[in-house]
């Protein structure tokens, strides 16, 4: 299981370039639990050096707060992937 975790962490790609986001392409977050999972992933990207997409200073504000603010302002582009059936 640790190999899977290490493999998934090594596949994380951090995008630091500004991205034009069409709000119509962003799916609705259907629960507070999904919001927490998505914000945690985005906070990890910010901790690793991604540029915040909101006007908050990452040296003074915690990455989780920045990530939640990005989701509140619909500045994070994401999509849900269908789980493969084996």
N, C-alpha and C positions, 0 to 999 in steps of 0.2 A: 504494500500500500504506500510506503514511503517513496517507492520508485515512481508511482503514479503522481504523487504530490509534487515530487521534484520535476517530473516531466511537464506537468501543467504549469508550474511556476516558471520554467525556462521558456515556455511558449507564450508567456504574457508579452504582448507588444505594447509599447508605450508610444502614443502619438503626441508629439509636442507641437506639431504644426496646427495653426488655427484651421478649423473645419467649418464650412458653411453648413448649417443644419436647417433642413426644412422641417418645421414643427409637425407637418402632416405625416412625416415618415417615422416619428417617434411613437412607439406604442404606449398605451396608458399603463401605468403601474397599478396592478389590480389589488395589491395588499401592502400593508406596512412592512411585512416581513420581506417581501421582494424588494422594497425600497431599501431596507437595511442591507440586504445582500449586495445590491447594485452599488450603493454608496460605499460599502466596504471595499469593493473591487476598485472603484474610482479613487478612493482615498489611498489605496496601495499604489496606484499609478502616480498620484501626486507626490507621495513620499519618495518614490523612485525618480522624481525629477520632471514629471509632466507639468506643463504650464497650466495653471488654473484658468478656466474660461469665464470666471467672474472677477470682479474688481475687488479682490481681497488679498492681503499680503500673506503669503504662505509662511513667512518668518514669524508672524504674530498670531495667526489664526490656525487652529488645528486642521489637519487634512480632512477629518471627518466632517467638520463644519463646512469647509469649502465644498466638499462633495455634495452634501445635502443642499447647499445653496445652488449649486449647478443644476441639480435635479429639479429644484423648485422653479428655476428660471428656464427650464427645458433647454439647457445648453449641452446636454450629454446625449450623444446619438448612440442608441443600442438597439438590438433586436433579439427576439426570442428564437432559439433554435429548437427544432423538433427533435425529440429524443428518438434515437434509432432503436427499433425493436429487433432483438436478436432471436 
